[in-house]
Amino acid sequence: MKLVKTAFEQLPLCAIKPSGWLKDQLNIQAKGLTGHLDEHWADVGPENGWVGGKGESWERGPYYLDGLLPLAYLLEDKALIAKANRWVEWSLASQQDDGRFGPKRIETVNHEVDEKHDWWHYMIMLKVMMQHEEATKDERIVPFLTKFFGYVHRTIEENPLSGWAKTRGAEMLLCLVWLYKRTQDPLLLEVAEVVAKQTTDWSDIFYDFPFWRKVEEWDWTTHVVNVAMGIKTPGVLYELTGDVVERESVHRGIDSLMTYHGQAHGMFSGDEWLSGTHPSQGVELCAVVEYMFSMEQLTRVFGDGRFGDILEKVAFNALPAAISPDWMSHQYDQQVNQILCNVAPRSWVNGPDANLFGLEPHFGCCTSNMHQGWPKLTSHLWMKDLEGGLAAVSYAPCTVETAVGSGSMANLAVSGEYPFRDHVRISMTLERPEKFTISLRIPSWCTQPVIKVNGTPVNVQIENGYAKINREWTDGDGIDLKLPMTVITTSRNLYAVSVERGPLVYVLPIREQWQMVREREMFHDWELYPGSAWKYGLLADTGFEVSEADIPSQPFSGDGAPVRIKASGQLIKDWKMEGNNAGTPPIHPDCEGQPVAELELVPYGSARLRIGEFPLIGSRKRFTEK
């Protein structure tokens, strides 16, 4: 194996800092579950095995740290940094002479795990150590990881990847590549070759995708989180082999996932297993944050604008929708058409409490793994190209500080409150004039972007989803990017339609009645009941009226939605509940005698009860099919 050049390089953790609404979001997260989970949930508390306790010692501690650590450093929060450091220091001190580290025994509620030996929990902690080194420049990390991979080299043939580790081997490959770039140690590529061979052949699965229907039986390759992680595997292998087929496998895989299991919020369904296209099927929160991380890595490797499109759609819709606005509770499964969150059987594999908002609904993996979503999005908003330039992956507000061109330092301040507004301002501070390229991702939904440099329009070609501006930049230069957002109506499934504007999906919010079903000291469990009608269809000839309001500190709440769209619809008499869910949207809805109603739609992530796929009333001709 020999590393090939990727399109971009990831900036180290803390080179990008959040601002605007994104910083507010991270602060809300820090005040909620992420900042206090270890104080209220035993599985990541003082008895966790990854801090020397006798409790849970498999994936939950590393999962939690994979979000806690980047959050702490991005916010420069000393208390959270101290919390994260406790885990890091224990792991560093736990390394044995042969290179292995971590708890000496595995304690977990996951019965399928070999408690004598497992590779998966190591893989998560490897990602934590990479981020720790980038944030702190801790000189112990490279030799620590080198020693561990010596252990892997000696033992992985005898104890090969299996189970979770086999389907998620790319997570270890990422660390091997990261470490090789720092040490050039050929042994690491030898280990990578073995790990690649032992990892599930996701390239073959995605190239000729076999799962066309809702899955009814357990399989490692249809578990939704494995799929969300697995989609990055061809990209990671491309970096190790240069095989161009890997890129095609990724695109074919995404196409198939969205064709057979796609949902309006940008994810594919999986209420544990791949579950088809019905808008009342769920998707697990773990899959949401892992799919985001996969899109971030695929952007780094291939540089395709498409991956940024997917990343934004998932991040700005599916991620906030599954978490309460105060970050005090979350769902295991969310639904596009979510009319009721209560303890009740549903047409999914997961338990009857899977769509509650709570501390640990259904199972605790999401409780520990949800924290990486916003911090990792922040740290991947911009990347470097291989010639000293910068590439924008998403335009959420932030500041970027890094070397550009021949090595001079630059600071970019990104403002404009995207995605709630269509104007982005990029202001530059440079220590000296420098020639380099800035690559601006132009979303596929934007047909008429306008780019100005220092007030002067710039005409550029869009290639692979990016507009590239190569010039000598000087201190005080600025870029204004206008990404006009038009309302798009899309027919995905059973003639039902969704409404989109820019990267945001818009839904009919249902008045939420929160009822506590379990009280705890801080993180309670809640059922949500509808307080308004939900059985509305959308008129095919409806117009759309967009209105904007000030952007609050939490834009992903019903009261604070900063953008709203008015549309026309009617109540549908024959749309019923089925199995405690909104039933299948009627193909020929009966709305005889029902008056036309004005519907006010809000961003998907602002509504915890909602209709996101509407039965269509009238002709389908003006709707885009997907």
C-alpha positions in Angstrom: 0.0 0.0 0.0 1.1 3.6 -0.7 -0.8 6.7 0.2 -2.3 8.7 -2.6 -3.0 12.4 -2.5 -6.4 13.4 -1.3 -8.4 16.4 -2.6 -8.2 18.2 0.8 -6.5 18.0 4.2 -8.4 18.4 7.4 -7.4 21.3 9.6 -6.3 20.5 13.1 -8.9 20.7 15.9 -9.2 24.4 17.1 -8.0 25.9 13.8 -11.7 26.5 13.3 -13.7 28.2 16.0 -17.5 28.6 16.0 -19.2 31.9 16.1 -22.8 33.2 15.8 -25.6 30.7 16.1 -23.2 27.8 15.9 -21.3 28.9 19.0 -24.6 29.4 20.8 -25.5 25.8 19.8 -22.2 24.4 21.3 -22.8 26.4 24.5 -26.3 25.0 24.8 -24.8 21.5 24.3 -22.2 22.2 27.0 -24.9 23.3 29.5 -27.0 20.2 28.7 -26.3 16.5 28.2 -22.7 16.8 27.0 -21.5 19.0 29.9 -23.2 17.0 32.7 -23.8 13.5 31.4 -21.0 12.0 33.6 -22.7 13.5 36.7 -26.0 11.9 36.0 -25.5 8.6 34.0 -23.5 5.9 35.6 -22.4 4.4 32.3 -20.0 7.3 31.7 -19.6 8.2 35.4 -16.8 7.6 37.9 -17.2 3.9 37.7 -16.7 3.7 33.9 -13.8 1.3 33.1 -12.1 3.9 31.0 -11.3 6.0 34.1 -10.4 3.0 36.2 -13.8 2.0 37.5 -15.5 -1.4 37.5 -18.5 -0.4 35.4 -19.2 -0.2 31.7 -15.9 -0.5 29.9 -16.7 -1.0 26.2 -17.8 1.7 23.8 -19.8 4.2 25.9 -17.0 6.0 27.5 -15.0 6.5 24.3 -18.2 7.5 22.4 -18.8 10.2 25.0 -15.3 11.5 24.9 -15.3 11.6 21.1 -17.8 14.5 21.4 -16.9 15.9 24.8 -13.2 16.5 24.0 -13.7 18.5 20.8 -16.5 20.5 22.3 -14.3 21.4 25.3 -11.5 22.7 23.2 -13.7 24.5 20.7 -15.3 26.4 23.5 -12.0 26.8 25.4 -14.0 25.6 28.4 -11.6 24.8 31.2 -14.1 22.7 33.2 -14.9 20.5 30.2 -11.2 20.3 29.2 -10.5 19.0 32.7 -13.3 16.4 32.4 -11.9 15.2 29.0 -8.3 15.2 30.3 -9.2 12.8 33.0 -10.1 10.1 30.4 -7.1 10.8 28.2 -4.7 10.7 31.1 -6.1 7.4 32.4 -5.8 5.8 28.9 -2.2 7.0 28.5 -1.3 5.7 31.9 -3.0 2.4 31.2 -0.7 1.3 28.3 1.0 -1.9 29.0 4.5 -3.0 27.8 3.1 -4.8 24.8 1.2 -1.7 23.6 -2.3 -2.5 24.5 -4.2 0.0 26.7 -7.6 0.6 28.3 -9.6 -1.5 30.7 -8.3 -5.0 31.3 -11.8 -6.5 31.1 -14.8 -5.6 29.0 -18.1 -4.9 30.8 -21.0 -4.1 28.5 -24.7 -4.8 28.1 -24.1 -5.7 24.5 -24.4 -9.5 24.6 -22.8 -10.0 21.2 -19.4 -8.6 22.3 -16.6 -11.0 23.0 -15.7 -9.8 26.5 -12.2 -11.4 26.3 -11.1 -9.4 23.3 -12.6 -6.8 21.1 -11.1 -4.2 18.7 -14.0 -1.9 18.4 -13.8 0.1 21.6 -10.1 0.8 20.8 -11.0 2.4 17.5 -13.2 5.1 19.1 -10.5 6.0 21.6 -7.9 6.2 18.7 -10.1 9.0 17.2 -10.1 10.7 20.6 -6.4 10.6 20.9 -6.0 12.1 17.4 -8.1 15.0 18.3 -6.4 15.5 21.7 -3.0 15.7 19.9 -4.3 18.2 17.4 -5.7 20.4 20.1 -2.8 20.2 22.6 0.3 19.1 20.6 0.8 16.5 23.3 4.1 14.8 22.4 3.1 11.6 24.1 0.3 10.7 21.6 2.4 9.7 18.6 4.6 7.3 20.5 1.6 6.0 22.4 -0.2 5.2 19.1 2.9 3.8 17.5 3.3 1.4 20.4 -0.3 0.3 20.2 -0.1 -0.4 16.5 2.9 -2.6 17.2 0.6 -4.6 19.4 -2.0 -4.7 16.6 0.7 -5.8 14.1 1.7 -8.8 16.4 -1.8 -10.0 17.3 -4.4 -9.1 14.7 -3.9 -12.2 12.6 -4.5 -14.3 15.7 -7.4 -12.2 16.9 -8.9 -10.8 13.6 -11.6 -8.2 13.4 -15.1 -9.5 14.0 -18.5 -8.2 14.7 -18.7 -4.5 15.2 -15.0 -4.0 14.6 -15.1 -5.9 11.3 -17.9 -3.6 9.9 -16.2 -0.5 11.2 -12.5 -1.2 10.4 -12.2 2.1 8.5 -12.2 3.9 11.9 -8.9 2.2 12.6 -7.6 2.8 9.1 -8.2 6.6 9.6 -5.9 6.6 12.6 -3.2 4.5 10.8 -3.2 7.0 7.9 -3.1 9.9 10.3 -0.1 8.4 12.2 1.7 7.4 9.0 1.6 11.0 7.8 3.5 12.0 10.9 6.0 9.2 11.2 6.4 7.5 7.8 6.7 4.2 9.6 6.2 1.5 7.0 4.9 -0.9 9.6 1.7 1.2 9.8 0.9 0.5 6.1 1.5 -3.2 6.8 -1.1 -3.1 9.6 -3.4 -1.1 7.3 -3.3 -3.7 4.6 -4.3 -6.4 7.1 -7.1 -4.3 8.6 -8.4 -3.5 5.2 -8.6 -7.2 4.2 -10.3 -8.0 7.5 -12.9 -5.2 7.2 -16.3 -5.8 5.6 -16.2 -5.3 1.9 -18.3 -2.2 1.8 -17.0 -1.3 -1.6 -18.6 -4.3 -3.1 -21.9 -3.9 -1.2 -22.3 -0.2 -2.2 -21.2 -0.8 -5.8 -24.0 -3.3 -6.3 -26.4 -2.6 -3.4 -28.5 -5.7 -2.6 -30.9 -4.3 0.0 -33.9 -2.9 -1.9 -36.6 -3.3 0.7 -37.2 -2.9 4.4 -35.0 -5.4 6.1 -36.7 -7.9 8.3 -33.8 -9.9 9.7 -30.6 -9.0 11.5 -27.4 -8.6 9.4 -24.3 -6.7 10.2 -24.4 -5.0 6.9 -27.9 -3.6 7.2 -27.5 -2.2 10.7 -28.1 1.5 10.1 -25.1 2.7 12.1 -22.8 0.2 10.4 -24.0 1.5 7.1 -23.5 5.1 8.1 -20.0 4.4 9.1 -19.3 1.9 6.3 -20.1 4.5 3.5 -16.7 6.1 4.2 -14.8 2.9 3.9 -14.3 3.1 0.1 -12.9 6.6 0.5 -10.5 5.5 3.2 -9.4 2.6 1.0 -8.9 5.0 -2.0 -6.4 7.0 0.1 -4.5 3.7 0.6 -4.8 2.2 -2.9 -5.7 4.9 -5.4 -8.3 2.6 -6.9 -10.8 4.8 -8.8 -13.6 2.3 -8.4 -13.8 3.3 -4.7 -15.2 6.7 -5.6 -17.8 5.1 -7.8 -18.8 2.7 -5.1 -19.5 5.6 -2.7 -21.7 7.5 -5.2 -23.6 4.3 -6.2 -24.1 3.4 -2.6 -25.5 6.8 -1.7 -27.8 6.7 -4.7 -29.1 3.3 -3.7 -29.5 4.2 0.0 -31.6 7.2 -0.9 -33.6 5.3 -3.6 -34.6 2.4 -1.4 -34.4 3.9 2.1 -34.1 7.6 1.7 -35.9 10.1 3.9 -36.7 13.8 3.4 -34.1 15.0 6.0 -31.2 13.7 4.0 -30.7 10.4 5.9 -31.7 6.9 5.0 -34.0 5.1 7.4 -32.9 2.6 10.0 -34.9 2.0 13.2 -32.1 -0.4 13.8 -32.0 -2.0 10.3 -32.5 -0.4 6.9 -36.3 0.3 6.9 -37.5 1.6 3.5 -38.8 5.0 2.5 -42.0 5.3 4.5 -41.9 8.7 6.3 -43.0 7.1 9.6 -40.0 4.8 9.7 -37.3 5.9 12.1 -33.6 6.7 11.9 -31.3 6.3 14.8 -29.4 9.3 16.2 -26.1 7.4 16.2 -26.5 6.9 12.5 -27.1 10.7 12.0 -23.8 11.7 13.7 -21.8 8.9 12.1 -23.1 9.7 8.6 -22.1 13.3 9.1 -18.5 12.2 10.1 -18.5 9.9 7.0 -19.4 12.8 4.7 -16.7 14.9 6.3 -14.1 12.3 5.6 -15.4 11.7 2.0 -15.1 15.4 1.4 -11.5 15.3 2.6 -10.6 12.4 0.3 -12.5 13.2 -2.9 -13.4 16.9 -2.6 -16.8 16.3 -4.2 -19.3 19.1 -3.4 -22.0 16.5 -3.2 -20.7 15.3 0.2 -21.0 18.8 1.6 -24.6 19.0 0.3 -25.4 15.8 2.2 -23.5 16.9 5.3 -25.4 20.2 5.5 -28.8 18.6 5.0 -28.3 16.1 7.7 -26.6 18.5 10.1 -29.2 21.3 9.8 -32.3 19.0 9.8 -31.9 15.5 11.2 -29.4 16.3 13.9 -31.3 19.1 15.8 -34.6 17.4 15.3 -33.6 14.4 17.5 -32.5 16.6 20.5 -34.6 18.9 22.7 -33.8 22.6 22.2 -32.3 22.8 25.7 -30.1 19.7 25.1 -31.7 18.0 28.1 -33.1 15.0 26.3 -32.9 13.2 23.0 -34.5 10.5 20.8 -33.1 7.2 19.8 -35.3 7.2 16.6 -36.8 10.2 14.8 -39.5 10.2 12.1 -40.1 12.6 9.2 -43.8 12.4 9.9 -43.7 12.4 13.7 -47.1 13.0 15.2 -46.7 11.3 18.6 -43.7 10.4 20.8 -44.9 7.9 23.4 -44.3 4.4 24.7 -46.2 2.3 22.2 -45.3 -0.5 19.7 -44.4 0.6 16.2 -43.5 -1.0 12.9 -39.8 -1.1 13.7 -37.3 -3.3 15.4 -36.5 -1.0 18.2 -38.5 -0.9 21.5 -41.7 0.9 22.2 -39.9 3.8 23.9 -37.5 4.5 21.0 -39.0 7.9 20.0 -39.3 9.3 23.5 -37.3 12.3 24.4 -35.2 11.3 27.4 -31.9 10.3 28.9 -31.6 6.8 27.6 -34.6 5.9 25.4 -34.5 2.4 24.1 -30.7 1.9 24.5 -27.7 3.9 25.7 -25.5 4.0 22.6 -27.0 7.3 21.3 -26.8 8.8 24.8 -23.1 8.5 24.6 -22.5 9.0 20.9 -24.7 12.0 20.0 -22.2 14.5 21.3 -19.8 14.5 18.3 -22.3 16.0 15.8 -21.9 19.7 16.2 -18.3 19.8 17.3 -17.1 17.7 14.4 -19.2 19.7 11.9 -17.4 22.8 13.3 -13.9 21.3 12.9 -14.7 20.3 9.3 -16.3 23.5 8.0 -13.2 24.4 6.1 -10.3 22.3 4.8 -6.9 22.9 3.1 -6.1 22.0 -0.4 -2.6 20.5 -1.1 -1.2 23.7 -2.4 -1.8 26.0 0.5 -5.3 27.0 -0.4 -8.5 26.8 1.6 -11.8 25.1 0.7 -15.2 25.9 2.3 -17.3 22.8 3.1 -20.1 24.7 4.8 -20.8 28.3 5.6 -21.9 28.1 9.2 -20.5 31.1 11.1 -16.9 30.5 12.3 -13.4 31.8 12.3 -10.5 30.0 10.6 -6.9 30.5 11.5 -4.2 28.6 9.5 -1.2 29.0 7.3 -1.8 29.7 3.6 0.2 30.0 0.4 3.9 29.9 1.2 3.2 29.8 4.9 1.9 33.1 6.1 -0.9 33.1 8.7 -4.4 34.0 7.7 -7.6 34.5 9.6 -11.0 34.2 7.9 -14.1 35.4 9.7 -17.2 33.8 8.2 -20.5 35.6 9.0 -24.0 35.8 7.6 -26.0 33.3 9.7 -26.2 30.7 7.0 -28.2 28.5 6.5 -31.0 30.8 7.8 -29.8 33.5 5.4 -28.5 33.3 1.9 -25.6 35.8 2.2 -22.2 34.8 3.4 -19.4 37.3 4.2 -15.8 36.1 4.4 -13.4 38.7 5.9 -9.7 38.1 5.7 -6.8 39.1 7.9 -3.4 38.3 6.4 0.1 39.0 7.8 1.4 39.6 4.3 0.1 39.5 0.7 -0.2 35.8 -0.4 -1.3 34.0 -3.5 -3.5 31.0 -2.9 -6.8 29.5 -4.0 -10.1 29.8 -2.1 -12.5 27.1 -3.2 -16.1 27.9 -2.4 -18.6 25.1 -2.4 -21.7 25.9 -4.4 -24.6 23.8 -3.3 -26.4 21.8 -5.9 -29.7 23.5 -5.0 -28.2 27.0 -5.9 -28.5 27.7 -9.6 -27.4 31.4 -9.7 -24.7 32.1 -7.1 -23.1 35.5 -7.0 -19.5 36.0 -5.9 -17.9 39.3 -5.2 -14.4 40.0 -4.1 -14.0 43.4 -2.5 -17.3 44.4 -4.0 -16.4 43.4 -7.6 -18.3 40.5 -9.2 -16.2 37.5 -10.1 -17.0 35.0 -12.8 -15.8 31.5 -12.1 -16.5 28.0 -13.4 -18.1 25.5 -11.0 -16.3 22.2 -11.1 -17.2 19.3 -8.9 -19.4 21.6 -6.8 -16.7 24.2 -6.2 -15.9 27.7 -7.5 -12.2 28.4 -7.3 -10.7 31.9 -6.9 -6.9 31.9 -7.3 -5.3 35.3 -6.8 -3.1 37.3 -4.5 -5.0 38.1 -1.4 -4.1 41.0 0.9 -5.0 42.0 4.4 -8.6 43.3 4.6 -9.9 41.5 1.5 -13.4 40.2 1.6 -15.6 37.8 -0.3 -19.4 38.2 -0.5 -21.2 35.1 -1.5 -24.9 35.1 -2.4 -26.6 31.7 -2.6 -30.2 32.5 -3.6 -32.6 30.1 -1.9 -35.8 29.2 -3.8 -38.5 27.0 -2.4 -38.4 23.5 -4.0 -41.1 20.9 -3.7 -40.0 17.3 -4.1 -41.9 14.1 -4.6 -40.0 11.2 -3.1 -42.3 8.4 -2.2 -46.0 7.5 -2.8 -46.5 10.9 -4.4 -46.0 12.5 -1.1 -44.1 15.8 -1.2 -41.5 17.6 0.9 -40.7 21.3 0.9 -37.1 22.6 0.9 -35.4 25.9 0.7 -31.6 25.9 0.6 -30.3 23.1 2.8 -33.3 23.3 5.1 -36.4 21.1 4.9 -39.6 22.8 6.0 -42.4 21.0 7.9 -45.8 21.6 9.4 -45.2 21.9 13.1 -47.7 20.2 15.4 -48.3 21.9 18.7 -46.3 19.9 21.3 -47.6 18.9 24.7 -44.7 17.6 26.7 -45.7 15.1 29.5 -43.0 13.8 31.9 -43.0 10.1 32.2 -39.9 9.7 34.4 -38.4 12.4 36.6 -34.7 12.5 37.4 -32.5 15.1 39.0 -31.6 16.8 35.7 -32.4 14.7 32.6 -36.1 13.6 32.5 -38.0 11.4 30.0 -40.9 12.9 28.1 -43.8 11.8 25.9 -45.0 14.3 23.3 -48.6 14.5 22.4 -50.2 16.5 19.5 -52.1 19.7 20.4 -53.1 20.6 16.9 -54.3 18.8 13.7 -51.7 17.0 11.6 -53.7 15.5 8.7 -52.9 18.2 6.2 -52.1 17.7 2.5 -50.4 20.3 0.4 -52.1 21.9 -2.6 -50.3 21.2 -5.9 -50.9 24.8 -7.0 -49.9 26.4 -3.7 -47.7 29.5 -3.6 -45.0 30.0 -1.0 -44.4 33.1 1.0 -41.1 33.3 2.9 -40.7 35.4 6.0 -37.6 36.0 8.1 -37.2 36.9 11.8 -34.2 37.6 14.0 -32.1 34.6 14.7 -32.2 33.6 18.4 -29.6 31.8 20.4 -31.5 28.6 19.7 -32.9 28.7 16.2 -33.9 25.0 16.3 -37.0 25.6 18.5 -40.6 26.0 17.4 -40.9 29.5 19.0 -37.6 30.6 17.7 -37.7 29.5 14.1 -36.0 32.3 12.2 -37.5 31.4 8.8 -41.1 30.5 8.0 -42.9 29.6 4.8 -46.7 30.0 4.3 -48.4 27.5 2.0 -51.9 26.3 1.3 -53.3 22.9 2.2 -56.4 21.0 3.3 -57.3 18.6 6.0 -57.5 15.0 4.6 -60.4 12.9 5.8 -59.0 9.5 4.9 -55.5 9.9 6.4 -55.4 7.7 9.5 -53.0 6.6 12.1 -51.5 3.2 11.6 -49.7 1.4 14.4 -49.3 4.5 16.5 -47.8 6.4 13.6 -49.1 8.7 10.9 -50.3 6.3 8.2 -49.2 6.1 4.6 -49.9 9.4 2.9 -52.9 8.8 0.7 -52.2 8.8 -3.0 -55.6 10.2 -3.8 -56.5 12.1 -0.7 -60.1 12.8 0.2 -60.5 16.4 1.3 -64.0 16.9 -0.1 -65.7 19.8 1.8 -62.6 20.9 3.6 -61.7 24.6 3.4 -58.3 25.6 2.1 -56.1 26.4 5.1 -53.0 28.6 5.4 -50.2 26.4 6.7 -47.1 28.0 8.3 -44.1 25.8 7.8 -40.9 25.9 9.9 -37.4 24.3 9.5 -37.5 20.6 10.2 -35.1 20.9 13.1 -37.3 23.4 14.9 -40.3 20.9 15.2 -40.3 17.8 17.4 -43.8 16.9 16.2 -44.3 17.5 12.5 -45.5 16.5 9.1 -42.5 16.6 6.7 -44.0 14.6 3.8 -47.4 15.8 2.7 -50.0 14.0 0.6 -50.3 16.0 -2.6 -53.7 17.4 -3.5 -53.9 18.0 -7.2 -51.6 17.5 -10.2 -48.0 16.3 -9.7 -46.6 17.9 -12.8 -44.8 20.8 -11.0 -43.1 18.7 -8.4 -39.5 17.4 -8.8 -39.1 13.7 -8.4 -36.3 12.1 -6.4 
